[in-house]
Amino acid sequence: MTILQTIVGLIAFICLLLISKWREKKRKLGQPALIPHVYIQFTAILAILVFLAHLIALVTGVEWQSPFRPSI
């Protein structure tokens, strides 16, 4: 995944988070959402964290290695 694709994915999930927050405020009583907004927001925040970590790895060149796996 290139840096451009990472930035586009990051922007897309930030927009999804903002739209979900906006729709949560506009919701009328008695009309529940098909998918609760909490789940959409949690998924968006999780994806934002993953894309940010990937963006930092692309910019710095440092990749995470598991301490439980011996280096080969």
Sequence and secondary structure as in RCSB ss.txt:
>XXXX:A:sequence
MTILQTIVGLIAFICLLLISKWREKKRKLGQPALIPHVYIQFTAILAILVFLAHLIALVTGVEWQSPFRPSI
>XXXX:A:secstr
  HHHHHHHHHHHHHHHHHHHHHHHH  TT   SS HHHHHHHHHHHHHHHHHHHHHHHH      TTS   
